[in-house]
Every structure is written in C-alpha cells, then in structure tokens.
C-alpha cells in the first residue's frame, strides 16, 4: 500500500532535480502536495521518524507524539518508512496483520517497548507473532512476545528471506512451534533474550545467528537448535531445564563462556549438548544433564577449557565416524546411575578422540571406554579417583590408543586401572594407587615405554598371555606393588615378555633380570614435580638414573622443559632425574660442546611442532627420537624424496635426522640446498627388539594397519 507521506519523497526527488532552479518553484511543488501530506514538519520525514502506540491511542490520530498515539502496532508499522522508530507503551497488545501473523515487518524498523513486563504482544494462541521477511532489518527491544500458534509460519518471532534482525532485552514465551526461528540469509542477533515454554525448540537457527547472554529454558525440545545451514555464535548464555537437548548443534557453531545444565531429564537419552555438525566450545560448563555431550556420526567437536560434570549418564559419547578434541577440560563425577555396570562414567568412544591436559576424576564407573572402532590419544592428562566395576581405562579388542605423559592415580576399582584387549601404547606415564591390578594385558598388544608402575595395592602388570598380550616393555620401572610387581604366565607355549632397553622391578616377579629392593630404588612418592601431571621422582643415587639404553623420548612425563637425557643417558621410568647414579660425595662432570659462533649463512631448520626424527624419509626407516618444537638444527640438505629435510641430530654426533617438511621451517630456499640420497631401508634382525615408535604430536591419531589420520586426513583412512 502506498503510504500517505510517500508523496513527500517524490517532492524531495524533484527538489534535488531542480536544485539549480528557482527556489520558488520548489516551494510551489511542496505547496501543491500539502493537502495530502501527513501534517508534520516538511523536512523531518527525510530523517528517522518516531511513531507512538499506546493503549489509550486511536488509529485515526497522527501517531507522531504520545498525545496523538496510535492504538495498534500494525497501524504504526503501516505508516512507518525505512529507519523509523515505533515506541510502544505499556499494556497487552493483541494484533492481527492478516495471513496468520500478529505483525509483519518488511522494512528497516525499530520496535521499542518500555520493558519485558510492561509491553506484551499476545497472539492468544490464535496466530503467529512477529514475521520479519524480504530484505527487512528489524530491531525489537524491551518487550514480551507470547502465545504464538503454528502456521503461516507461526513462532513468536520468525525471520525469513534476506531479512536480518536484532532482538534485545526481549522475552519470548509459550510459542508454537518454536520460540524464535531464523531461516533466512541475513544475520540475527539475540542480546539478553529469554526464551521459555516453546512447544519445540526455544531457538531454531537455520542461518547466521549471534547470541549474547540470555536464558533459554523449559522448552519442550531443545533450548537452542541449529540445523545444517546454521551458523551459531553464542557467548554467555544460560541453557537449562529443556526437555530434550540443551544445545542441538548441526551447523558450524561456536559456543563460549556459557552454562548448560539440567537438560534432557524429561525426554530420555538427551544431553546437555548434542552435536551433528562442527562445534567449537570454549570455557563452557556442562553439568547435571542426562548425558553431557553426545556426538553423532560425522560430527566434530573442539572443546577448550570448561567442565563436564555430574551427569546421570556418560559425560562424553563419541559415536563411530565422529571426532572430538578436548584440551584443558575437566570431566568429573559423571555416570551417577552407572555404578557396577559395563557403561563408563566419563567417556564412551567409538570414533576418534584426542584429550590433552585434561582431567578425568571421580567417575561412578570407570573413566574411558574405547570400543573396537575407537581410536584415542591421551596426552598430559590425569585419570584420578574413579570408582565402580569398570577399569578406569578399558580398551576393547580392535580399539587403538596412545597414552603419553599422563597419570593414573588412586582409582579405587577392584578390577584394576587399565584393562587392554586392543592395541595400546603407554609412553612416559605413571600408574599408581590402583586398588586391583594396575595394568592388565589381555590378548591385544600392549606397549610400555618409559613407564612407572608403582605403589599399587594389587599386581603391577598382569600378562598371562606373555608376548601374545604385550608387544614391548622398554626402559620401564615396576616397583613396590602390594601383591607383586608382575603376574606373568610360565605355562608351556607362553612366550616371555619382549624386553627392550633396561627394565627394573623390585621383587623379581617380572623376570627383567634387574631387581632392586624397594629401599634401594630411591623412588619418591607421588608429588607435584612440575609439568601438567604429578610424578614419582627418582632421588639422587637411584640405580634407575642413567640406566636406560636405546633411544628415548625428548622429555619425561612432565613435558617441556624437562628434557631427556639429563646427563649422558636417560633414566628408567617416566621421570628423568637431575642427578647421576653415584654416591652423594662424587663429583660429576658432563662434557659440554664448545659453543659455535653464529654463522649468518649457516643453513638451519626450526622445528615448528614435536616431530619424529627418522633415519630415512618416513616410518619405514628407523625412528630415532622425537625432536622438540622450538629447537634449531643444522640443515644438511633436502631429500631426493620430496617432502623431507635432512638435519643433524641435536645430541648424537654423526647422526642425521630426516624430518617432514610440513613440521619445520628452513632459513634458506630449498633450491640452495644439496640433495641427499635416500638411505637403504633397515633390515630386520630376527629376535631383535623393534625400534621405539615416535611419540605422537597433538595432531597425531593412534596407529592403524595403514598410515591413517582420521582427524586431519580422512581421505587417507580405510
């Protein structure tokens, strides 16, 4: 409909056209339009106009002042132009703009009430609420929208097409089907919005949506739901008491500094956060829901900081084909109803899982259950105080895992702390305080490298299938365990444990060939010795100091800057001591290299991330050690096989490292380097121990039968 004051826009166009003509002509044109123009100041209409609506108003008024206010919001919208403001007074407004909606906005408008409790738009369950469409840009502030009915399209607030909206200090309640629905291509912002009582989702996001603050609670479905086209960015929200999921994230979604609690307690098997798309959570607290976080097939989660705690069921479930990366996250007191069952408290993994610097504590029933399709890496993390009838770490047959620089401590579980039936590698890790067996090796493949297993109530290492369940024990320390250090079958046909380096026990039951009485080991109790996890220090004079042979990881369990070796050789176990295995009166001197003056043109490599040093271009050649990020090495040349640099080993004289090009930065162009011939592959010697596997980087995934990185390179996976 052509609005009455649109004629003034025509007058403005004529004035601009005749700007160089007589001023009287412009006045004549304006005078001729005076009879049909809205009686306002002649030039005010070219700026934002303000319209008023009150319960005492009349739609026959001019609507341009509180004294001349309209009675209905729809009338004010009909009169308004782009960028106008509509002030709405206190009261309950029952509107009907036709087509099943209370209000329809197709322009750039501001609707401004006087407060959530004072200005109320009520659809009385007969029609939808506010419908924003076309290329409109609506601002809705300081009011309540309630009692919308489904149809045409329903919802308390609906944004479609290219429309955008900012909804601020608004309450949305008792809506059908959803509270706020966005299915357009414009951006929608919700600032301090409350959505409650929706028959389905509180917020249904199918486009770009930013949510700042607000409360989303007591909705029949999810508090906030994004579909595959959704792009959510949520900061500082409270999502609570929704019947289904608190958040259902199927788009590309980012959640920060928010609290998700008490959701999924009405509809069974729902969660605080359900993920089907790609979600990033930062400093989010998720607690007291049915499940904590559940990832469906194909979903991806990156979570940094925050907590997942006190859930009735599993804290984190990763389905097959999904992947999750958690860094600096605390999982505690989950699985409240799962005690004495086969369901874990904290994490159930069928997909790909990476946990870094995280804590899994006080679960009702175990901590991490890795299924036959699961791959996981646990790094610089602590698994502490978990109970129940399921091992703190249970790795099913077919499951693959790496545990590095981590701690298992004081888990009061009668069946033990670690139960492996798949492929599991422990590197630079301490297991202590187990109530039952510290580590049980079934028919899978268990590898222990620089591991300390000490002060457990039961058996330290149970390996009744010998080499059929243990692939390697390397430079590890097993001591002071209550029943025995080891329980290893001596039955006919059972192959002894494959040993590498120097391994030490304290009672001879491991048959390592090197046993020291507990008092002579000088192994300290568990304490904070630096790093992300507690460790058991080797005191000066311990026979485990500098006793290891072969290659060793770049650091001990504590990580950087606690490098290995400290002295001429590495120490046995997860801790690298700071003194030699000599008497306290001995004077120890270590040879040091004379510093080489800086040579500006000396080719150098900077290590960007912890990376394996191989004797040739890749894992088909011998692994020497991990080179720590931040080091600089002398650059020798570039390999004939593209993608590999050759540099001098940082500590071993005359040894060259082949380093993947993606992990390093040279200070000279590749074209300036000489090409290095590829060395022959090593020939296996019958009965010789296998070379140490490389310590994984944060971007690594556990080993599989073929080189595979399902997080970073899914196309290379079977």
Residue pairs with C-beta under 8 A, 6 or more apart in sequence:
1 78
3 78
3 79
3 81
4 36
4 37
4 38
4 79
5 37
5 38
5 40
5 45
5 79
5 81
6 81
7 33
7 36
7 37
8 33
8 37
8 42
8 45
8 46
9 45
10 33
11 29
11 30
11 33
12 46
14 26
14 29
15 26
15 29
15 30
18 25
18 26
30 42
38 45
38 62
38 64
38 79
39 62
40 49
40 62
40 64
45 81
48 83
48 84
48 85
49 64
49 80
49 81
49 84
49 85
50 64
50 84
50 85
50 86
50 87
51 63
51 64
51 70
51 76
51 79
51 80
51 84
51 85
51 86
51 87
52 63
52 64
52 65
52 66
52 68
52 69
52 70
52 76
52 86
52 87
52 89
53 63
53 69
53 70
53 71
53 72
53 73
53 75
53 76
53 86
53 87
53 88
53 89
53 93
54 66
54 69
54 70
54 71
54 88
54 89
54 91
55 71
55 89
55 90
55 91
55 93
56 69
57 63
57 68
57 69
57 70
57 71
58 69
58 70
58 71
59 70
59 71
59 72
59 75
61 68
61 69
61 70
62 68
63 69
63 70
63 75
63 76
63 79
66 89
69 89
70 76
70 79
72 93
72 95
73 86
73 88
73 93
73 95
73 103
73 111
73 121
74 95
74 96
74 97
74 103
76 86
77 86
77 97
77 103
77 104
77 105
77 109
80 86
80 107
80 109
81 107
82 107
82 108
82 109
83 108
83 109
84 107
84 109
84 110
85 109
85 110
85 112
86 109
86 110
86 111
86 112
87 112
88 111
88 112
88 113
88 114
88 119
88 143
89 113
89 114
89 119
90 114
90 115
90 118
90 119
91 118
91 119
91 120
92 120
92 122
93 119
93 120
93 121
93 122
94 102
94 122
94 123
94 124
95 102
95 103
95 121
95 123
96 102
96 127
97 103
97 104
97 131
98 104
99 131
99 152
100 127
100 128
100 149
100 151
100 152
100 154
101 127
101 128
101 129
101 130
101 131
101 152
101 158
102 121
102 123
102 127
102 128
102 129
102 130
102 148
103 111
103 121
103 129
103 130
103 131
104 130
104 131
104 133
105 111
105 130
105 131
105 132
105 133
105 136
105 138
105 163
106 132
106 133
106 134
106 136
107 136
108 136
108 137
108 138
109 136
109 137
109 138
109 139
110 138
110 139
110 140
110 141
111 130
111 138
111 139
111 140
111 141
111 143
112 139
112 141
112 142
112 143
113 119
113 141
113 142
113 143
113 144
114 142
114 143
115 142
115 143
116 142
116 143
116 144
116 169
116 170
116 171
116 194
117 144
119 142
119 143
119 144
120 143
120 144
120 145
120 146
121 129
121 130
121 143
121 144
121 145
121 146
122 146
122 147
123 129
123 145
123 146
123 147
123 148
123 149
123 156
124 147
125 147
125 148
125 149
125 176
126 149
127 148
127 149
127 151
127 152
128 148
128 149
128 150
128 151
128 152
128 153
128 154
128 155
128 156
128 158
129 145
129 146
129 148
129 155
129 156
129 157
129 158
129 172
129 175
130 138
130 140
130 145
130 156
130 157
130 158
131 153
131 158
131 160
132 138
132 157
132 158
132 159
132 160
132 163
132 165
133 159
133 160
133 161
133 163
133 184
134 161
134 162
134 163
135 161
135 162
135 163
135 186
136 163
136 164
136 165
137 163
137 164
137 165
137 186
138 159
138 163
138 164
138 165
138 166
139 165
139 166
139 167
139 168
140 157
140 165
140 166
140 167
140 168
140 170
141 167
141 168
141 169
141 170
142 168
142 169
142 170
143 170
143 171
144 170
144 171
144 172
144 173
145 156
145 157
145 170
145 171
145 172
145 173
145 175
146 156
146 171
146 172
146 173
146 174
146 175
147 173
147 174
147 175
148 154
148 155
148 156
148 174
148 175
148 176
149 176
150 176
150 177
150 199
153 160
153 181
154 175
154 176
154 177
154 178
155 175
155 176
155 177
155 178
155 179
155 180
155 181
155 204
156 172
156 173
156 175
156 178
156 179
156 180
156 198
157 165
157 167
157 170
157 172
157 179
157 180
157 181
158 180
158 181
158 182
158 183
159 165
159 180
159 181
159 182
159 183
159 184
159 186
159 188
159 207
160 183
160 184
161 184
161 185
161 186
162 184
162 185
162 186
163 184
163 186
164 184
164 186
164 187
164 188
165 182
165 186
165 188
165 189
166 188
166 189
166 191
167 180
167 188
167 189
167 190
167 191
167 193
168 189
168 190
168 191
168 192
168 193
169 191
169 192
169 193
170 193
170 194
171 193
171 194
171 195
171 196
172 179
172 180
172 193
172 194
172 195
172 196
172 198
172 202
173 179
173 194
173 195
173 196
173 197
174 196
174 197
174 198
175 195
175 197
175 198
175 199
176 198
176 199
176 200
177 198
177 199
177 200
178 198
178 199
178 200
178 201
178 202
178 203
178 204
179 195
179 196
179 197
179 198
179 201
179 202
179 203
179 204
179 219
180 188
180 190
180 193
180 195
180 202
180 203
180 204
181 203
181 204
181 206
182 188
182 203
182 204
182 205
182 206
182 207
182 209
183 204
183 206
183 207
184 206
184 207
185 207
185 208
186 207
186 208
187 207
187 208
187 209
187 210
188 205
188 207
188 208
188 209
188 210
189 209
189 210
189 211
189 212
190 203
190 209
190 210
190 211
190 212
190 214
191 212
191 213
191 214
192 212
192 213
192 214
193 211
193 213
193 214
194 214
194 215
194 216
194 217
195 202
195 203
195 214
195 215
195 216
195 217
195 219
195 223
196 202
196 215
196 216
196 217
196 218
196 219
197 218
197 219
198 219
198 220
198 221
199 220
199 221
200 219
200 220
200 221
201 219
201 221
201 222
201 223
201 224
201 225
201 248
202 216
202 217
202 219
202 222
202 223
202 224
202 242
203 209
203 211
203 216
203 223
203 224
203 225
204 225
204 227
205 224
205 225
205 226
205 227
205 230
205 231
205 232
205 251
206 226
206 227
206 229
206 230
207 229
207 230
207 231
208 231
209 226
209 230
209 231
209 232
209 233
210 233
210 234
211 224
211 232
211 233
211 234
211 235
211 237
212 235
212 236
213 235
213 236
213 237
214 236
214 237
214 238
215 237
215 238
215 239
215 240
216 223
216 224
216 237
216 238
216 239
216 240
216 242
216 246
217 223
217 238
217 239
217 240
217 241
217 242
218 241
218 242
219 242
219 243
220 242
220 243
220 244
221 242
221 243
221 244
221 245
221 248
222 242
222 244
222 245
222 246
222 247
222 248
222 274
223 239
223 240
223 242
223 245
223 246
223 247
223 263
224 232
224 234
224 237
224 239
224 246
224 247
224 248
225 245
225 247
225 248
225 250
226 232
226 248
226 249
226 250
226 251
226 253
226 277
227 250
227 251
228 250
228 251
228 276
228 277
229 251
230 249
230 250
230 251
230 252
230 253
230 277
231 251
231 252
231 253
232 249
232 251
232 253
232 254
232 255
233 253
233 254
234 247
234 253
234 254
234 255
234 256
234 258
235 256
235 257
235 258
236 256
236 257
236 258
237 255
237 258
237 259
238 258
238 259
238 261
239 246
239 247
239 258
239 259
239 260
239 261
239 263
239 272
240 246
240 259
240 260
240 261
240 262
240 263
241 261
241 262
241 263
241 265
242 263
242 264
243 263
243 264
243 265
243 266
243 267
243 270
244 263
244 264
244 266
244 267
244 270
245 263
245 264
245 270
245 271
245 272
245 273
245 274
246 260
246 261
246 263
246 264
246 271
246 272
246 273
246 286
246 289
247 253
247 255
247 260
247 272
247 273
247 274
248 274
248 276
249 255
249 273
249 274
249 275
249 276
249 277
249 279
250 275
250 276
250 277
251 277
251 278
252 277
252 278
253 277
253 278
253 279
253 280
254 279
254 280
254 282
255 273
255 279
255 280
255 281
255 282
255 284
256 281
256 282
256 283
256 284
257 282
257 283
257 284
258 284
258 285
259 284
259 285
259 286
259 287
260 272
260 273
260 284
260 285
260 286
260 287
260 289
261 272
261 285
261 286
261 287
261 288
261 289
262 288
262 289
263 270
263 271
263 272
263 289
263 290
264 270
264 271
264 272
264 289
264 290
264 291
265 289
265 290
265 312
268 290
269 290
269 291
269 313
270 289
270 290
270 291
271 289
271 290
271 291
271 292
271 293
271 294
271 317
272 286
272 287
272 289
272 291
272 292
272 293
272 308
272 311
273 279
273 281
273 284
273 286
273 292
273 293
273 294
274 293
274 294
274 296
275 293
275 294
275 295
275 296
275 299
275 300
275 301
275 322
276 296
276 298
276 299
277 299
277 300
278 299
278 300
279 299
279 300
279 301
279 302
280 301
280 302
280 303
281 301
281 302
281 303
281 304
281 306
282 303
282 304
282 305
282 306
283 304
283 305
283 306
284 303
284 305
284 306
285 306
285 307
286 292
286 293
286 306
286 307
286 308
286 309
287 307
287 308
287 309
287 310
287 311
288 310
288 311
289 311
289 312
290 311
290 312
290 313
291 311
291 312
291 313
291 314
291 315
291 317
292 308
292 309
292 311
292 314
292 315
292 316
292 331
292 334
293 301
293 303
293 308
293 315
293 316
293 317
293 324
294 316
294 317
294 319
295 301
295 316
295 317
295 318
295 319
295 322
295 323
295 324
295 351
296 319
296 322
297 319
297 320
297 321
297 322
298 321
298 322
299 319
299 322
299 323
300 322
300 323
300 324
301 318
301 322
301 323
301 324
301 325
301 326
302 324
302 325
303 324
303 325
303 326
303 327
303 329
304 326
304 327
304 328
304 329
305 327
305 328
305 329
306 329
306 330
307 329
307 330
307 331
307 332
308 315
308 316
308 329
308 330
308 331
308 332
308 334
308 346
309 315
309 330
309 331
309 332
309 333
309 334
310 332
310 333
310 334
310 336
311 334
311 335
311 336
312 335
312 336
312 337
313 334
313 335
313 337
313 338
313 343
314 334
314 335
314 338
314 343
314 344
314 345
314 346
314 347
314 348
315 331
315 334
315 335
315 345
315 346
315 347
315 363
316 324
316 326
316 331
316 346
316 347
316 348
317 347
317 348
317 349
318 324
318 347
318 348
318 349
318 350
318 351
318 352
318 353
318 374
319 350
319 351
320 350
320 351
320 373
321 351
322 350
322 351
322 352
323 351
323 352
323 353
323 354
323 710
323 711
324 349
324 351
324 352
324 353
324 354
325 353
325 354
325 356
325 711
326 353
326 354
326 355
326 356
326 358
327 355
327 356
327 357
327 358
328 356
328 357
328 358
329 355
329 358
329 359
330 358
330 359
330 361
331 346
331 347
331 358
331 359
331 360
331 361
331 363
331 367
332 359
332 360
332 361
332 362
332 363
333 345
333 361
333 362
333 363
333 364
334 345
334 346
334 363
334 364
335 343
335 344
335 345
335 346
335 363
335 364
335 365
335 366
335 388
336 364
337 364
338 344
338 345
338 364
338 365
338 388
339 364
339 365
339 387
339 388
339 389
340 365
340 388
340 389
341 365
341 388
341 389
341 390
342 390
343 365
343 369
343 390
344 363
344 365
344 366
344 367
344 368
344 369
344 390
344 394
345 363
345 364
345 365
345 366
345 367
345 386
345 388
346 360
346 363
346 366
346 367
346 368
346 386
347 353
347 360
347 367
347 368
347 369
348 369
348 371
349 368
349 369
349 370
349 371
349 374
349 376
350 371
350 373
350 374
351 373
351 374
351 375
352 374
352 375
352 376
352 701
352 710
352 711
353 370
353 374
353 375
353 376
353 377
354 376
354 377
354 379
354 698
354 701
354 711
355 376
355 377
355 378
355 379
355 381
356 379
356 380
356 381
356 698
357 379
357 380
357 381
357 532
358 381
358 382
359 381
359 382
359 383
359 384
360 367
360 368
360 381
360 382
360 383
360 384
360 386
360 392
361 382
361 383
361 384
361 385
361 386
362 384
362 385
362 386
362 387
363 386
363 387
363 388
363 392
364 387
364 388
365 386
365 387
365 388
365 389
365 390
366 386
366 388
366 389
366 390
366 391
366 392
366 393
366 394
366 413
367 383
367 386
367 392
367 393
367 411
368 376
368 378
368 383
368 392
368 393
368 394
369 390
369 394
369 396
370 376
370 393
370 394
370 395
370 396
370 399
370 400
370 401
370 422
371 396
371 398
371 399
372 396
372 397
372 398
372 399
372 422
373 398
373 399
374 396
374 399
374 400
374 401
375 399
375 400
375 401
375 701
375 702
375 704
375 710
376 399
376 400
376 401
376 402
376 702
377 401
377 402
377 403
377 404
377 696
377 700
377 701
377 702
378 393
378 401
378 402
378 403
378 404
378 406
379 402
379 403
379 404
379 405
379 406
379 696
379 698
380 404
380 405
380 406
380 531
380 532
380 533
380 559
381 406
381 407
381 532
381 533
382 406
382 407
382 409
382 532
382 533
382 534
383 392
383 393
383 406
383 407
383 408
383 409
383 411
383 417
384 407
384 408
384 409
384 410
384 411
385 409
385 410
385 411
385 412
386 392
386 411
386 413
387 411
387 412
387 413
388 413
389 413
389 414
389 415
390 413
390 415
391 413
391 415
391 416
391 417
391 418
391 419
391 440
392 408
392 411
392 413
392 417
392 418
393 401
393 403
393 408
393 417
393 418
393 419
393 420
394 419
395 401
395 418
395 419
395 420
395 421
395 422
395 423
395 424
395 444
396 421
396 422
397 421
397 422
397 442
397 443
397 444
398 422
399 421
399 422
399 423
399 424
400 422
400 423
400 424
400 702
400 703
400 704
401 422
401 423
401 424
401 425
401 702
402 424
402 425
402 427
402 696
402 700
402 702
402 703
403 424
403 425
403 426
403 427
403 429
404 426
404 427
404 428
404 429
404 695
404 696
405 427
405 428
405 429
405 531
405 532
405 533
405 555
405 556
405 557
405 558
405 559
406 428
406 429
406 430
406 533
406 557
407 429
407 430
407 432
407 533
407 534
407 535
407 557
408 417
408 418
408 429
408 430
408 431
408 432
408 434
408 438
409 430
409 431
409 432
409 433
409 526
409 534
410 432
410 433
411 417
411 433
411 434
411 435
412 435
413 434
413 435
413 436
414 435
414 436
415 436
415 437
415 440
416 434
416 435
416 436
416 437
416 438
416 439
416 440
416 458
416 462
417 431
417 434
417 436
417 437
417 438
417 439
417 456
418 424
418 426
418 431
418 438
418 439
418 440
419 440
419 442
420 439
420 440
420 441
420 442
420 444
420 446
420 469
421 442
421 443
421 444
422 444
422 445
423 444
423 445
423 702
423 703
424 444
424 445
424 446
424 447
425 446
425 447
425 449
425 693
425 702
425 703
426 439
426 446
426 447
426 448
426 449
426 451
427 449
427 450
427 451
427 553
427 695
428 449
428 450
428 451
428 553
428 555
428 556
428 557
428 574
428 695
429 451
429 452
429 557
429 574
430 451
430 452
430 453
430 454
430 526
430 533
430 534
430 535
430 536
430 557
430 574
430 575
431 438
431 439
431 451
431 452
431 453
431 454
431 456
431 460
432 438
432 452
432 453
432 454
432 455
432 456
432 526
432 536
433 455
433 456
433 457
433 526
434 456
434 457
434 458
435 457
435 458
436 457
436 458
436 459
437 456
437 458
437 459
437 460
437 461
437 462
437 487
438 453
438 456
438 458
438 459
438 460
438 461
438 481
439 446
439 448
439 453
439 460
439 461
439 462
440 462
441 461
441 462
441 463
441 465
441 469
441 470
442 465
442 469
443 465
443 468
443 469
444 469
445 469
445 470
445 471
446 463
446 469
446 470
446 471
447 470
447 471
447 472
447 474
447 693
448 461
448 470
448 472
448 473
448 474
448 476
449 472
449 474
449 475
449 476
449 553
449 692
449 693
450 474
450 475
450 476
450 548
450 552
450 553
450 556
450 570
450 572
450 573
450 574
451 476
451 477
451 573
451 574
452 476
452 477
452 478
452 479
452 523
452 535
452 536
452 573
452 574
452 575
453 460
453 461
453 476
453 477
453 478
453 479
453 481
453 485
454 460
454 477
454 478
454 479
454 480
454 481
454 523
454 536
455 480
455 481
455 525
455 526
455 536
456 481
456 482
457 481
457 482
457 483
458 481
458 482
458 483
459 481
459 483
459 484
459 485
459 486
459 487
460 478
460 479
460 481
460 484
460 485
460 486
460 505
460 510
461 473
461 478
461 485
461 486
461 487
461 488
461 510
462 486
462 487
462 488
463 469
463 470
463 486
463 487
463 488
463 489
463 497
464 487
464 488
464 489
464 494
465 489
465 494
466 488
466 489
466 494
466 495
466 496
466 497
467 494
467 495
467 496
467 497
467 498
468 494
468 495
470 497
470 498
471 498
471 690
472 498
472 499
472 500
472 689
472 690
473 497
473 498
473 499
473 500
473 503
473 510
473 512
474 499
474 500
474 501
474 503
474 550
474 689
474 692
475 500
475 501
475 502
475 503
475 548
475 549
475 550
475 552
475 570
475 572
475 573
476 503
476 504
476 572
476 573
477 503
477 504
477 505
477 521
477 523
477 544
477 572
477 573
477 574
478 485
478 486
478 503
478 504
478 505
478 506
478 510
478 512
479 485
479 504
479 505
479 506
479 516
479 518
479 521
479 523
480 506
480 518
480 521
480 523
481 506
481 507
484 507
484 509
485 505
485 506
485 507
485 508
485 509
485 510
486 505
486 509
486 510
486 511
487 509
488 496
488 497
488 509
488 510
488 511
496 511
497 510
497 511
498 689
499 512
499 689
500 550
500 689
500 690
500 692
501 548
501 549
501 550
501 572
501 689
502 514
502 547
502 548
502 549
502 572
503 510
503 512
503 514
503 572
504 512
504 514
504 515
504 516
504 521
504 543
504 544
504 547
504 572
504 573
505 512
505 514
505 515
506 515
506 516
506 517
506 518
506 521
507 515
508 515
516 543
520 543
521 542
521 543
521 544
522 538
522 539
522 540
522 541
522 542
522 543
523 536
523 537
523 538
523 539
523 542
523 544
523 573
524 536
524 537
524 538
524 539
525 536
526 534
526 535
526 536
527 534
527 535
527 536
527 537
528 534
529 535
529 537
529 558
529 575
530 558
530 562
531 557
531 558
531 559
531 562
532 558
532 559
533 557
533 558
535 556
535 557
535 558
535 574
535 575
536 573
536 574
536 575
537 575
537 577
538 544
538 545
538 571
538 573
538 575
538 576
538 577
539 577
539 579
540 577
540 578
540 579
540 580
540 584
541 579
541 581
541 582
541 583
541 584
542 571
542 577
542 581
543 581
544 571
544 572
544 573
544 577
544 581
545 567
545 571
545 577
545 579
545 580
545 581
546 565
546 567
546 568
546 569
546 570
546 571
546 580
546 581
547 569
547 571
547 572
547 581
548 565
548 569
548 570
548 571
548 572
549 569
550 689
550 692
551 623
551 624
551 625
551 691
551 692
552 564
552 565
552 570
552 625
552 692
553 564
553 625
553 626
553 695
554 563
554 564
554 610
554 625
554 626
554 627
554 628
554 695
555 561
555 562
555 563
555 564
555 576
555 628
556 562
556 563
556 564
556 571
556 574
556 575
556 576
557 574
557 575
558 575
560 628
560 629
562 576
563 576
563 628
564 570
564 571
564 576
565 571
565 576
565 651
566 576
566 577
566 578
567 580
567 588
567 590
568 590
570 576
571 577
579 588
580 586
580 588
582 588
601 668
602 634
603 634
603 635
603 636
603 666
603 667
603 668
603 672
603 673
604 632
604 633
604 634
604 635
604 666
604 667
605 632
605 633
605 634
605 635
605 645
605 647
605 659
605 664
605 665
605 666
605 667
606 630
606 631
606 632
606 664
606 665
606 666
606 667
607 627
607 628
607 629
607 630
607 631
607 632
607 633
607 659
607 663
607 664
608 629
608 663
608 664
608 665
609 629
609 663
609 697
609 698
609 699
610 626
610 627
610 628
610 629
610 695
610 697
611 626
611 627
611 629
611 659
611 660
611 663
611 664
611 697
612 619
612 623
612 624
612 625
612 626
612 627
612 660
612 694
612 695
613 623
613 624
613 625
613 626
613 627
613 649
613 657
613 658
613 659
614 621
614 622
614 623
614 624
614 657
614 658
614 659
615 621
615 622
615 623
615 624
615 656
615 658
615 679
615 682
616 622
616 658
616 678
616 679
616 681
617 639
617 641
617 643
617 644
617 658
617 678
618 644
618 658
619 694
619 707
620 681
621 658
621 679
621 681
621 682
622 682
622 691
623 691
623 692
623 693
623 694
624 649
624 652
624 655
624 657
625 649
625 692
626 694
626 695
627 633
627 650
627 657
627 659
631 650
633 647
633 648
633 649
633 650
633 657
633 659
634 647
634 648
635 645
635 646
635 647
635 666
635 667
635 668
635 673
636 646
636 647
636 648
636 656
636 674
636 676
637 645
637 646
637 673
637 674
637 675
637 676
638 644
638 645
638 646
638 670
638 673
638 674
638 675
638 676
639 645
639 646
639 658
639 675
639 676
639 678
640 675
640 676
640 677
640 678
641 678
642 661
643 660
643 661
643 662
644 658
644 659
644 660
644 661
645 658
645 659
645 661
645 664
645 666
646 656
646 657
646 658
646 659
646 676
647 656
647 657
647 659
647 664
648 655
648 656
648 657
649 655
649 656
649 657
656 676
663 697
666 673
693 703
696 702
699 709
699 711
699 712
700 709
701 708
701 709
701 710
701 711
701 712
704 717
704 718
705 718
706 717
706 718
707 716
708 716
708 717
708 718
709 716
709 717
710 717
